[in-house]
Amino acid sequence: MPSLKDLKNRINSVKSTRKITKAMQMVAAAKLRRAQEAAEAARPFAERMDAVLANLARASKDSPTAPRLLAGTGKDDVHLLIVATAERGLCGGFNSQIVKRARQDIERLRAEGKTVKILTVGKKGREQLKRGYADLFVGHVDFSEVKRIAYANAQSVAQDVLHRFDAGEFDVATVYFNRFQSVITQVPTAQQVIPATFDESEAAEAGTGYEYEPDEDAILADLLPRNLAVQIFRALLENAASEQGARMSAMDNATRNAGEMIDKLTIVYNRSRQAAITKELIEIISGAEAL
């Protein structure tokens, strides 16, 4: 059985840990508000841009001059998986959820005989995937020095992806991220960005009957690269909000667990101290009686 000193040291250690987790919870709560506002503000713009592009794509999809970002390469033999995760841990299952979704698709694609390439955004996803898929890595983007994700960060990733596509390195690109739903719920999402795919309902929402100048193909050739950056930016913002929400929830649970552990250790400490005092009293009484 641990000594009283050991129990007291352990109680103090857990109390110190609880202070840290409580502080991290408060910091995550403060960051979550800004990240959530940014993610929610980006959604209408990205959705509206998708709607406009969907309408343009519907009119241009059968054109022999349709941009390659829309028409694709004509095959789907090589897949690029853009796995976006966090740079830091201590955020519950946030990173593991994204990696799990990516692993499922990696195994499925390889079983179908496809070639898979992985571009990681964020250190934690790379650390988990390199255990079994290190030979599939083609690049990594490090945002550890970036305090707040900006459009320029997403644009640099998009330019790298476009350069690889123009070089013929892949046929299909998919970005993996967590879509923020609430503090306790983040939805692992896989969104194909090359070739661009759109929902028919988005085209209906954008309306029909418009005449474009220049023609649809020229507009798409200009807008599709921008849309790639917008979709990656949206994914990064969703990830930022999801990460802070997951960290806030994880640190809240850790704080509660630390409190419960302190209560249990305090009970053990008090019982051990009471037993030691009782033993000393018995020894004193026994000695007095012997005299």
URMO-V452472 format. One record per run of one state. SS is the DSSP state (helix for helix, strand for strand, loop for the rest). FROM is the first residue (numbers start at 0). LEN is the number of residues. If there is no record, write none. Layout:
{{SS/FROM/LEN} {SS/FROM/LEN}}
This chain:
{{loop/0/3} {helix/3/57} {loop/60/7} {helix/67/4} {loop/71/6} {strand/77/7} {loop/84/9} {helix/93/18} {loop/111/3} {strand/114/7} {loop/121/1} {helix/122/14} {strand/136/5} {loop/141/9} {helix/150/16} {loop/166/5} {strand/171/9} {loop/180/5} {strand/185/9} {loop/194/5} {helix/199/7} {loop/206/9} {helix/215/75} {loop/290/1}}
